Amino acid sequence: MPFPNVRLANRPLHFIYLCDCSGSMAAQGKMQALNQAIRQSLPGMAEVARQNPEARVLVRAVSFADRASWHIAQPTPVEQLQWVDLQAGGVTAMGEALELVAAELRSPPMEERALPPVLVLISDGQPTDDFEAGLRSLLRQPWAQKAVRLAIAMGHDADLEVLQQFIGSDPGVGGGLPAGEVPGASGQAPRHRPGKSPRRPLQASNATALAQYIQWASTAVVGAASMPASRVAGATADGNIPLPDLPPTVMDPTDDVGPLVW
């Protein structure tokens, strides 16, 4: 007797942007570049979701300036998402943004069957509120500990130390791997030049580099996080996944992607 055509239930993968909307983001086209980079990345993310039917990619976004708030509050399937532009103005309530995300990573509302979330923090400056309290609140949540936490520094004024605290320690510094080296999605251990490890803040010096990093986070990282652990070489028992290689950017002096502007 043939089995009925039953579609297996997929597992939610929550992708959350935490976007700095402070007044400095209005300068030098930073906010315009961020909005454009996120909007242009959505078709690629949707294609990755289609290629990984085991996962249901759900996108949200937090904006933070004088206060933090949900820019996209409901977990939205990526293929249905219409990006509404962020606006700049105010200071940098980054700690409050982490508190908002922490509340959503509790169980419930997080589903027991969820895949490790992907959190992408983007900032061009320094927090002006209690970042340490917000980070402690976030990291108390088991889902935050399992999450892929990435940080993108826009320009050279971002607080890289704060962004590194959000990501966690670089396994290539004082860990089991040589400095600058991280596991790749293939299970191999590609060697990155100093500053190019995805376990360190990614410094985008212009709109082109920003777009490349956001495209990488929304496609390569989402693809790796979408796979069942049994299909990901190098996945750990606690649910953490190895990160895929970074794209070439202006951090590589051989790349020809335009002048540094931020």
Secondary structure by P-SEA (a helix, b strand, c coil): ccccccccbbbbbbbbbbccccccccccaaaaaaaaaaaaaaaaaaaaaaacccbbbbbbbbbbccbbbbccccccccccccccbbbbbbbbaaaaaaaaaaaaaccccccccccbbbbbbbbccccccaaaaaaaaaaccccccccbbbbbbcccccaaaaaaaaaccccccccccccccccccccbbbbbccccccccbbbbccaaaaaaaaaaaacaaaaaaaccccccccccccbbbbbccccccccccccccccccc
